[in-house]
């Protein structure tokens, strides 16, 4: 088993307008963040809960693209309207709603479902959370 280390830097420097304002530094990028709006944060900024949902969506997408390439299928575009449910102090589920556009002929529904199933099984983040992550292809 390969072991890798992943880093993020979180920086809070105080502020009067939004006491929850901070930035998350990932690689060379800096993401303005706050707490979720329901907790008094700035809804125009990323929040940890949204970043968790985004991480699940991004992980699934990257595996999907990898498995599609292995099958010599060319994806033209991929979009996901992922949504997580936070009930009280924990997530109860996340639903991914990926929509894929293909270059050339679209694969059949069975192939597409298989690619999503493989991606879901391979996603490290989905394998690490203690709530269901569903993939809605309807």
Secondary structure as GFF3:
##gff-version 3
##sequence-region A 1 138
A	DSSP	beta_strand	9	11	.	.	.	ID=ss1
A	DSSP	beta_strand	22	26	.	.	.	ID=ss2
A	DSSP	beta_strand	29	33	.	.	.	ID=ss3
A	DSSP	three_ten_helix	37	39	.	.	.	ID=ss4
A	DSSP	alpha_helix	48	70	.	.	.	ID=ss5
A	DSSP	beta_strand	75	80	.	.	.	ID=ss6
A	DSSP	beta_strand	83	87	.	.	.	ID=ss7
A	DSSP	beta_strand	90	96	.	.	.	ID=ss8
A	DSSP	beta_strand	98	102	.	.	.	ID=ss9
A	DSSP	alpha_helix	109	122	.	.	.	ID=ss10
A	DSSP	beta_strand	132	135	.	.	.	ID=ss11
###
